[in-house]
């Protein structure tokens, strides 16, 4: 088709003149055999590209451009001819009415499996929680904790007492399904290093094929208008950018299909044409219930299964025989020119007479370049040969090989996390971690062994992250936002991304270790079920910190795995039929089992967590400290004297950082109530006394009151400098106040004890809102006065706020951040008026 078009546009040698074009168009209009007359006319006039310039034939187009154009045009013809087939209907809808797919689950897109995992395990009347390390567990009956136990994965304390108090750092488990609808692959830049991977029940070949057909269908729609496609592409892009966006994805899909099959890009394109031909000529066998709108994840999976079995698998299984046959047909097609160049390009050799060893050097086939033997080529060969299903261990290994290869980095990553915990535990806050880049962190280290060690460990982290990041957002364990999984790890990355926490970017580090542990444990479980090995014969569980390479399914793909593949494969050459590669699958499976699988250990899902400086001041820590050291308040005079000593925001922050560290240790080990804070910092914790700017003689029994005073002062000063003092506050509590509400609030503050209100609001935001809440209750809609602050003050047995009755009733908890800002600015104006 593309060969015919390059003469139809009048830009090459021997252009078709207007009379010939008119004659062709007249023939098209009068012919009884041509159904798609308008499309045929567009081809003659070179208008098939419509609003997509890449599909219009122009001089000096690249071979890749011709290849993709031919696929898209073939796809457009097939979909128009088969528009009534239910199995093909989703692709037809994408081409003709893509806006109808705005709420559809697109084929091959990643999905969140958390709800399916819970549904498989959930019995009646249970509620899901997570331990401090993110491992899920359930509580039955009423769903509230009334006992303390240990997490079966990591041994952390779980549960709680009195039906409402969860153990420290436990929380309600995530219940939302984060699977997104529509096209969610994002920019093609995020796929530059993508490897062929399976998705649900689809092989890498099937995934690449369906994506290529999906993007072709969408590009067909873009030839008419791109506006209808903007609603199905996430993140949203400009309508003018849609054709280039889809074209780039098509190029990526074709290269991935080439890599997944071990064939050239041209052979991969021929394979797509064979699938399209099958779509045109073959109807699904049996009665398949297919939802053409793909309105649920289950409907999508069902469609993927039916489409793959009907159109892709039959092509893949016989591709070694059918591909040379198809290339031969192309070569013998006189319309394309029966010449030696095509013969060379498509690898078609004419039969020769008798050969001898002495004459082999004259045979071109002997010297032709052959594709390298790769892991992808072996995987594809196994799927093509249905008899390979008896080699279950080999097949399971190759199905997971694209993520198993990352397990070897696990000891380095755990070691890196431990070093970072030793260095930064309770000694860095989220802002500092976010602003500190890995390059600067490494540059500040002493040159030599220490710096070299960190370089090596961070490189291991980056390599593992790059291999598995696209799986982490959907593996069903810790929830990692998709946008984080699209980031790379390099010297410009914030160090917060490699700190093992469950907050902010640090969830990437924790989830990476958890994912690698789960990957090894799940694979070993599958292996033991295949070989029927009893659980009692396993080596037990091993702590992540005790891991050695001998405990892991660890290998280097090129140095360890590929030699096994090469030692168990053989070439055979038959002139006229090309090179055949055969694998000794039984021998390969035995070597894999002996070298990489047998005797490996199950790993305990226990991941050490770094605690940020501000996390040492949550309600549980404070209550624990109070039980060890009874606390007393500071007098108004002392408070005023302390604040007068702190001349800058830096002084406040430095002093507060010292208190955060001290509170963390005191909550764990206790101390003498009358011991001075400055003496505890310098003598017991061996800290520099100059870091603590508060020189007043406060003792440990006043440390919480001092912390509260400095924390409020810090928040006040940050607010007055237009900075956010509550960086971890959920967006649900940041809704803006209306102008009328602000005016009423400022009027009411004249009658309220503003200093006490500021203290209580700060404590509620900084401590109370951090506590885990029942996901079924929308607390953001509570009234700030009656529903939040008054019950909180009463529960903690503190004095009521004078004049609080005047506080506006229409200000809700979701407005608390804005209300705080208004109140602090009012307080600042009033204090300045009386100074």
N, C-alpha and C positions, 0 to 999 in steps of 0.2 A: 504494500500500500504506500509506504513512504517513498519507495523507488518511483512509483508512478507519479506521485505528487510533485516530485522535484522537477518534473518536466511540465506539469500542469500550471505552475505559477509563472512561467514565462521568464524565469531568471537564469536558466541554464542554457546549454547549447541545444539547438533544435527546439525552440519554444513552440508551444501549441498556439496557433493564432486564434483570433476571435471567432472565425467561421467554424473551425473545428470544435471549439468549446460550445458554440451554439448548437451544432449538430449533435454533440454528446448530450446536451441538456434536453434537446427535443426527443432524442431516443429514450432518455430516462423517463420523461413525462409520458411517453406513449407505451412504454414497455409494460407488459402484464406480469412480468416476473420480478421486477424490482419493487419491494415493499417500502423501503425507506428512501423515497424519492428526494425529499428535502435534504437529507444527509448526503445522498449521492451527488446532488447539485453542489453542495458546499465543498465536497472533495474536489470536484472538477474546477471550481472557482477558487480553491485554496482558502475557503472561509471556515473550515472545520474548527479552527482554533477559537473563533468567536472572541470573547473578551480575555482569552488566555493566549497571549502572544507566543508562548513556547510551543504550542501545538500547530502554529502556522509555519509552513515550510519556507525557509529562507536560505540564501546561499551560505555555504561554509558552516552549516550546523555540525555539531560534534556527533560522533557515533552514538554516545549515550543519549543525546537528544532524540535522534532518529529511533533508537530502541524504545525509549519510554513513550514517544508519540505513537508508535505502532501499537504498543500495549493498550494505551488509553483509547485509541480509535477502535481497536478490536473489542475492548470492553464495552464501549458505547454501543456498538452494533449488537453484541450478544444480549445486553440488558434490554435493548429496545425490542428484540425479537422474542425474548423470554419473560416479558413483563408479567405474565400471569402465573409463573411458577412460584409457589409459596416459598420454596427453599431459597430462591434468589431474590425474593421480594425486598428484604432489607437493603440490598445493594441498589435495586431499582429505585426505591424510595429516596435513597441518598442522592441519586442522579436527578430524579424528576422533582421531588418535593422535600428537600433536606430539612426544611423547617418543621416537618412532621416528626423528625427524630430528635427534637430538642430535649425530650425527657426519656430518651432511649439509652440503654447500656450498650455502648459500641463494642463490636467484636474485638478481641485480643487485648482490650484495655485491662490494666491491673485492677484488682479488687481487694477490699479489706475482708479477711476471713474470720474476724473476731467473733461475730455473731454466730456463724456456722459452727465454730469451735465450741462455743458455749452451749448452743442448741444440742450438740451431740453429747454433752456431758450433764446438762441440767435436768434435775428431777423436779418434782413439784415443790413449790413453796421454798425456794432457796434464793439467796441474794448474794451477788458477787462482790468481793472485795479484793484488794491487792495488798501484798506485804510491802515492806519498805523497799524491796528490790524489784517490785513490779510484778511478782508472780501471783496469778489469780488463785483465789480460794473461795469457798462458799460457806454460808451460814444458813442452816435450815430453820424450820418452824416459823417464828415471827420474822426471821431475817436480821435480828439484832444480836450483837455479841454478848454472851454471858459466860465467857470462859476464855482462858488464854492458852494458846498452843504454840506449836512451831511449824513454820512453813516447810512442807515436804521437799521443796526444791533447794532452799538455801539455809534452813534452820532458824531464820529470823522469827522474832516473836510476832504472833498474829492474834486476832480476836480482841477481846476487851471484857470489861466487867459492868455489871449493873445495867445491861441492855442498851447502853448508849455510848460508853467511852471506849473508843478504839485504842489499841496499843499504839505506842509512839510511831509516827510516820506511816501507819496504815491508812488506807483511803478506800472510798468506793471505787469499784472497777469501772472502766470505761464501758459504756453501753451503746454508744452511737456507732452506727455503721458509716465509715467515712468513704465508702466507695462513691466515686463521682460518676455522673452521667456524661454522655457525649464523648468527644475526642479530647483526651487528656494527656497526650504524649508531650505536649508543649512544643517549644522550639526545637528544630532539628539539631541545634547546637548541643542539646542535652543528650543526643543519641550518637555523637561522633565516635565515642569509644564503646558503643553498645555491642554486645556479643549475642549470637543466636541463642535464645533461651526458650524453654517451653512455657506455656501459660495454660493453667488448668489441665485439661486432658489433651491439649494440642501440642504437637511436636514443634521444635524450632522451625522446621520447614513449613508446616502448616501455618504457624503464626506469621512468618514472613510473607507467605502467599496470600493469606486473607488480608493482611494489612495493605499489601500492594493492590489488591482488587478494591478494597475499601477506599484507598486514596485515589485510585483511578476513577471510581464512581463519583467521588466528591469533586474531582477536577473536571469531570464531564459536566457537573452542575455549574461549576465556575465559568464554563464557556458561555453561559447565558447571563448569570448574575452571581456575584459573590456575597451579596447582602444576606441571602437566605442561609448561608453557611456560617455566618458569624455567631449565630445562636447555639451552634453545636460544638464550636471549638473553644476549649478552655485551657489556659487563660485566653480571654477574648483578644482578637487582633483586628486591626483595621481591615475593612472589606477589600481595599485595594491591594493589601498584602497577601490575601488568601491564595491566589494562583501560585505565587512563588513559594509560599509556605507548603502547599501540597506537593509541588514539583520537587522540592528539596527532600520531603519525606519519601517520595517515590524513588529517588536516587538511593536513599539510605536503605529502603526496603529491598531493592534489587541487589544491592551489595551484600546485605545480610542473607538473602536467599542464596546467593552465590557461595557465601562462606558456609552456610548450613549444609548445602548439598555437596560441597567440595568441587563444584563445577565452575566454569568461567561465567562471567556476566552474560555473555551471549547465550550460553546453554541454559542459564537460569531464565532468560527471557523466553527462549523456545519452550521451556517447561510451562511458563505462564500461559503461553498461547495454546499449549495442549490442554491445560485446565479449562481455559475459555471455550475451546472446541468441545470439550466434554460437557460443559454447562449448556451448550447449544443443542447437543444431540442426545443427552442422557437425562432421564427423569428419575427422581428418587424411587427406590424399590420399597414397597410396603407403605403403610399409612403412618406418616409422621405428623404429629401435632406441633407445628412451628408457629410461634408468635412473630409475625413480620415486623412488629413495632419494637421488639426486644424490650419490653416494659419492665422486666425484672432480671436479676442476675441469673436466676434459674432458666429463664427463657433464653438468655444469651448463651448460656452453656449448652442448652439443648440444640440451639441453632448451630453453634460451632461444631458440635459433635456430628450432626446430620450432614452439614456442608462438607466437613472434612472427610467423612466416610464415603460420601457420594462422589465428590469431584476431585479431591486431592489425593487421598490414599491410593486409589487405583493407578494414578499416574506415577506416584512416588515408588510404588512397589515394583513396577516394571521399567523404571527409567533407564536402567543400563542397556536394555534392549531397544526401547522405544526411542530414546534420544538419538542414537546413531541412525536409526531409520528415518526420523524426522529431518536430521541434518542431510541425509542422502536425498530426501525429497526436495529440500531447498536447493541443493546442488544441481539436481536434475531438472529443476523448473527452468525451462528455456526463457521464460519471461524475465527471470532475474539474471540471465546471462550465464551460459554453461562455459565457464572459463577456468583456467588453472588457479586464479587467485581465490575464487570461491571454494574450489576444491581444497586448497591449502587452509583457508580460514575455518572450514567446517570439518576438517580432518577426515575427508572421505578419500579412500585409496582405491584405485582400480585393482582388480584381482591380477596377480602376477603368476608367471609360470613356476616351474619347479625352482626351489631355492637350495643353496648349499651354504654352509658356514662361511665359505670363502667369499660368497657374493653378497652377504648380508650388509656389508658396508655401503652398497649401492642402493639399498632400500631406504627411502625417505622416512618411513615409519619408525625405523630404529633410532633415528636421530631427532625425532620430534620431541619438543619440550613436553614434559608431563607435569601435572599438578602435584604439589607436595602431598605426602601422606600426613594428615593431621588428625587430631582427636575428633574434630567436627566431621571429617570424612568417614571415620570409623563409626561414629554414632549414626550418621545417615545410612551407612551400609547396613547396620544392624536393623534399622527400621524398614529398610527396603526388603530385607530378607525375613519373611515371616517366621521361618524356621528358627530364627535366633531367639524366639521367646523362651526356649528351654534353658538358655543361659541367663537366668534371672539375676544372679549376682552381678554379672557383667553389665546387663542392661540397666539395673538400678544404679550402678556406679556411674555409667555414662550419662544417665538422665540427670544426675545430680552433680556431675563433674564440674560444671561451670561455677558452682558455689563451694564444693568440697575443696577445691584448690586454695581457698582462702583460709582454711582451718590451720594451716601451718604457721600462720602469723599470730595465732592466739597467745602463745606464751609471751611474745614480745609486747603485745597490746596490754596484757595483764600486768606485766612488769612496768610498762610505761604508766599505767594508771596508778600503781602503787607508789612510784616515784613522785607523781604529781600530788597524790594524797599526802605523802610525807611532807611535801614542800608547801602546799597551799591549804591544807585542811583547817577550816575556821580562820584562815588568814588571807582570804581574798573575797571580794564581793562580786556580784554579777557584772556590775559596770566595769570594774577593773579587768575582769576576765574577758569581757567582750571587746574592750579597747586594746588589750594586749595581743599583738599578732605573733604567730609562731616564729616568724623570721626574727623579730626583735627579741623574743624570749630566748631563742637559740644564740643570738649574738651577745646577749648579756651573760651567758654562761662562761665559766673559765675554759679557755682553750685547752685541748688535750682529751684525756679519756672521758671526762664527764660530758663535754660537748659532743664528742663522737658517739657516745652511747645514746644520748637523746636523739641525735640525727638518725641513727639506725632504727631506733624504736618508733620514731614518728614516721619514718619511711615505711615501716611495716604496717603501721596503722593506715597510712594513705593507700597502700597497695590493697589491703583487705577491703577498705571502704569502697574503693573504685570497683572491686569485683562484685560486691553484694549490695551496694546502696539501693539499686532499683528494686530489690526484694524486701528490704527492711520495712518499708512503709506498709506492707500488706501481709507480713508473715504471721500475724495474729498474736504477737507478744506485746512488747511495749509499743505505745503509739508514738510514731515519729511523723510529723507533718511532711507532706510530699515535697514542699519547697526545700526543706532541709536535706532530703534525700537526693536533691538535684545538685547540691553543692559539691565542689571538689575540696580536697585537703592539700594545701600547699603553704608556702611561707607567708602568704597574705591572709590566711585563714585565722580567725580569732582562736586563741587558746581555749576558749570556752567550749569549743566543739570537741576537744579531746579530753576534757575533764569529765570523769565518771560521775554524773549527777542525773537526776530526773527532771531538772529545771532547764529552761532555755535551750541553748544549743547542745548542752552536755548530755541530753537524752540520746544523741547520736552515738556517743562513746559507750554508754551503758547498753543501748540496743545492739550495737555491733558485737559486743562480747556475748550478750544473751543469744543473739541470732546464731553465732558460730557454735556455741554450746548446744543449742537446740538442733542445729544441723547435724553435728556428730552423733548426738544421742538418738535422734530419729533414724539416721541411717543405720547405726548399729542395731537398733531395735528391728528394723526391716531385715537386716542381714541374719539376725538370730532367728527370726521367724521363718526365713527361707531354709536355713540349715537345721531348724528345729533344735536349737541349743537352749536348754533350760536356763532360767534366770539365775538359779543358784550356782551355775558353773561360770558366771561372769566374774570379773575382777573387782566388782563393787564400784562405788563412786569415788572420784578423786576431786580434791579442791582445785579451783582454777589456779591458785597461787603455787600449787605443787606440780603443775603440768611440766612435762618434758616432751621433746619431739617423739620419744618412743611411745607416748600415750595417745598420740593423735593420728588421725587419718591425714598425714601430712606428706606432701610430695611436691616436687617441681615439675610442671607439665612437660617442659622440654628435656630436662636432665633425667627425670625418673620415670615418667609415664610414657613418653614417646619411644624410648628404647624398647620397652615391653611391646608396644604396638609394632615397631619395626621388626623385632625378632620373631613375631608371630604372623607376618604377612609375606606374601610372595607375588611376584609379577608373572604374568604370562602374556605373550605377544603372538597374535595371529594376524598376519597381513590381511588387510581388508576389513578386519573387525576391530583392530585397535588393541590397546593394552587392557588387560583385566587384572584387577587386584583381588586376591583372596586372603581371608584371615582365618587363622587357627583360633577360633573363638574359645574352644575348651582350654587350650594351653594358656591363652591370654587371661581367662577368668581365674585359672589356678594361680598364676603368678600375682595377679592383683590381690587375690585373697590372702596369699602368704605374705606379701610385702607390705600392704597398706591397711588391711582390715582386721585380720585375725589377731586377737589378744589386745585390741585397743580398749581403752577404759571409757566408761560412762562418766561424764563430768557433772559435778554438782552445780546447780544454777544459783550460785552465791556470788554476787558481784559487790565488791567493796564500793562504798559511796563517799564522795567528797561532800563535805558540808560547807556551804558558803557562810561567810561571816554573819550575814543577816539571818541565816537559818538557825543560828544558835539562840535566837530570842523568840522562839515560838512559845505557845501557851504551855505545852508539856514540859519544856525545859524550865520555864519560870516556876511552874508548880512544883517540879522536882527540887529546884533550888530552895523554894520556900519551906519545903519539908525538911531540908537539911540545915538551913540557916534561916530562922525567923526574921522577917524583914520589918523595917521601920521607915516612916516617911521622913522627908527633909522639911525643915521649917521654911516659911516664906523668906525669911531673912537670909538663910543659907543659900536658898535657890537664887536669890537676887545677887548675892555675892559671887556665886560660881559663874553665873552668866556674864557678869561684868568682867571676869577674868578672861573669858574666851573672846578674843578680839576678831577672829576671822572664822569663816566656815571651815577652813582647813584644821584649825585648832579643835573645833567641835568634832569633826570627822575622825581625827587622830585619837582623841580621847574616847570616842564611842567605839572605835575599833579595838582599843585595849579592853574596854568593858565587855565587848562581845566575846573575846577570847577568854577572859576571866570567868564570865558566866558559864560558858561551856564546860570549863574544868570544874567549877564549883558545883554545878549540877550533878557531876559524876562522882567527885571525891569529897565534896564538902569542905569546911574550913572553920576557923574560930571567928565567931560573930563579931568580936571586938577588934579583930586585926585590921589595921589600916589598909585600904585598897592599894595605895601606892607601894606599901611594903610587900603586899601579896604579889604584886606584879613584878617587883624587882628581885625579891628574895626567893619566892617560891617558884614563879614562872620564869625567872631569869630574863625578864624583858628589860629593854632600855627605859629608864625612868623618864627620859626626855620626851618620849612619845605621849605620855599622859600629861595633858596640859592643865588638868584640874589639880590645883595644889592644895585645895581645902582638905582638912583632916576628916575625910569620910571613911567609915569602916565598912566591912563586908555586910553588916546587917542593913546597910543603906544602899547597897549596890543597885538594886532594882529601881529604887526611887531616883538615883542618880542617872541610871540608864534612861528611864522615862523622861527625865528633864532634858537630857542631851538629845535624845531621839526626837522629841518634839521641837527642840530648837533647830536641829538640823533640817527637819521637814519644813519648818517655818522659813528658814533662810533660803532653802532651795526654791520654795514656792514664790517667795518675793523676788527671786532672780529668774523667774519664769522657767524653772526646771521641775521635773517630775520627781517628787520624793517617794512615790509608791510605784516603782517600775514594774513590780510583779502583780499589781492589782489588775484583776480581770476586766476586760472591756465592758462587761455587763454592768459595771458600777461606774461608768464614765460618761453617762448620758448627760448632755448639756442642759442647763437650766434655761427656761425662757426668760426674756427680759423682764416680764412682769413678776416672775418668781424671784429674780434677783433683787428687784426693788422691794418686794414684801419681806424678803429675808434681811436685807439691810435695815429696814424699818424695825423689824422684830429684835434685832441684835442690841438695840438701845436698852432693852429691858432685861437682857440675859447676861449672866456671868460668862463672858466670852473666854477668859483664860481657862476656866474649868471645862467649858465646852470643847475648846481646842484640844486639851489633854485627853478627854474621853473619846473624841472622834479619832484622834491619832491612834490610841490604843485599840479601838475597834477595827480600824483599817489594817493596822500593822500586825495584829494578833488574832482577833476574832475571825476576820474574813479569810484567814489562812487555814482555818480548821476545815476538815472534810465535811461536805454538806450532802444531804440526800438529793440525788439528781432529779428526783420526781417533784421536788418542791422549788418553786420559783421565788427565791427570797429577794430578787432584785425589785419585785413589785411591792415589797413591804414599805410601810410608812417609816421614814427615817427616825422620827421621834418615838411614836408609840410602838412600832414593830421591831425596832432595832436597839436604839440607844437606851431608852428607859428600861426595857427588860435586862439589858446587859449590865447597866449600873446597879439595878436591884439585885441581880444574881451575884454580883461581886461584892455586895454589901457596902457600897460607897454612897456618899451623901448625894442627894439630888442636886441638879444644876439649878441654881437660882434663876427664876424667870423663864424656865424652859417651856412653860405653858404657852408662851407667845410664839414659839417656833412654828412656821407654816406647816399645815397638814398635807399640802399637796407636794411637798418635797419628799421623794421616795429614796429607798436605799440605792437605787440605780443612779441617783444624782449625787452620791456622797462625795465623789472626787471634786465635782464642781462646787458643791456646797462648802467643802473644805477650803478651796481656793478663795471663794468669796469671803468667808469668815476670817481667814488669816489676813487678807488685805484690809478688811475692816479693822481688825485688831491692830494692825500696823499703823493705820491712819489715826486711830484713837490714842494709841500710845505716844505718837509723835505730837499730838495736839496738847498733851498734858506734860510734855518734857520741857 
